[in-house]
Each structure stands twice: as structure tokens, then as C-alpha cells.
Amino acid sequence: MQVDLHTHSTASDGKLTPLELVERARASGVDLLAITDHDTTAGFDSLGDASFGSLRLVAGIELSAKWRQQTIHVVGLNIGRDRDAIHEAVAVQQAARRTRAGIIATRLAKQGLGNLTDRVEALASRISIGRPHIAEMLVESGAVRTVDEAFRKYLGSGRIGDVKDEWASLAQIIDWIRAAGGTAVIAHPEKYQLTRTRLRELIADFRAAGGEAIEVVSGRQAGPETRALATLCEQSGLSASSGSDFHQPGQHWAELGSQSAVPDGCRPVWERW
Ligand SMILES: [Zn+2]
């Protein structure tokens, strides 16, 4: 079975509408798909009760969490979208996103990069806003040529627009997911560039707080990374998840359903639903 339990739509920073995303997943042979937009379930919600043949949809969300001064992403899978806990999570996280985007817009204006405040506010009222959206505004205004350049000069680590977020704590995020009947998964563990010791500490804290799975396979990840994560997964007694982290066509390292299989010995997280 081909699963993809980590994808993004236009409800956050993805380029395909939820419907386009599902159609592309189906054409790619995905059997089980989770739409996991950043801090919102709006993409999934917009599909209503539509059915997509053999493709089964799982309600999901990707919540940003604070763990020891670091941002960690937690995917919530098989959540009850109508639960109060999810509404509360979305409200708190969206407020943090709007505040951060507003501060970034103010800082960019002070640098003479134009007044983006109104556009930022308008976008934030519709979708889950993040730095990639602001980068695109800078491209459109002609301040930079590419999104990469926007991050390199203004939005990336240590730059003027690198505003720290006030995300909820890791424990709070896991509580929300569990209260909504969902399964909490550490997203792409290799992306945080933690030492092995720190990654073990993260996994231990995550598990102690009620987290249940690790994304052992994230996109077209190298074999040794997958094996190392599979070992950590087995040792910690957590289940294994697999997702592309798809955002848009053309990114071959994160194409829908392109991940390798979860290694033998890992317990697939989707077997519990
Ligand atoms: Zn993601």
C-alpha cells in the first residue's frame, strides 16, 4: 500500500488546491493520504464528505511546537476535526502566525522594502500565513528576484525578518492532538539538525508527553537516514509514519507518494486506524 501522511495544500504554503492535491495523489498511486497543512484543517475541511474512489483520506494537521527554544513540527493524524481541542489549537497557532507576519512586515517596511502590512493581514485572514508567502510578496514587488533570495537576504536565520514565533509547547501540542482523538507524530526528524543525543532527548520527551509515532520516512530520504530513524523508532517503542512533505509539483525530493517503504521491524502508524 502506498501511503503519504504529510502533504500541504493552498490552505497553508502548498501550491495545489486540496482537490488538485488529492487528484495528483490518486494519479500517483497513493492509497492513503493525509492533508497536513500548517496549523489549519481548512484544506481538508473544504473537501467535505467527497469520496475519491480507492484513495482514502485521513484528516491531519501539522502543528509547530516549541521544545527547548527550538521549533519542532508535529503532525497530528486521524484527528476529529470538529473537536474543541483542534479549534483551540488552530486559534492559538493562527494568532501566533498573524502576530509574527505583522512584525516581519513592519521590519521590512523599516528597511525600505515597501509596506506589506495590508497584504499580509488580508492573506492571514484567509490562509495559514508563513514566511514563504512574505517571500513571494517580496518577489512580486521586485525587491528580490527569487524566493531563495528573499530568505537569504531578509527572512532566513539571523536576518531582519527572522522573527521567533510563540508556538505552543510540545506537550500542549500533543495534548491537543490526543484530545481530538488523533495520533501525534514527530515530523521529519532529520530537518532539525539535532545531534543524536538531542534527538533521543526529543523522542523521550515526545513519548513521555503522549506522542506515538516518528516520521521514519520523509520524502526521498537517504537510506542510512531511514535506517537510523527506524532504529530509534524501534528502540523507543513508537510507531512509524511516512510522508512526502509535498508542497508543489517539480520538487522531486518531495513528490507525492514517492517515499521508500517503512523498514521491516517498524510498526506502521496507519495500521491502528
Ligand atoms: Zn510539512
Residues whose N, C-alpha, C, O or C-beta is under 5 A from the ligand:
A	BS01	ZN	T36 E62 D245
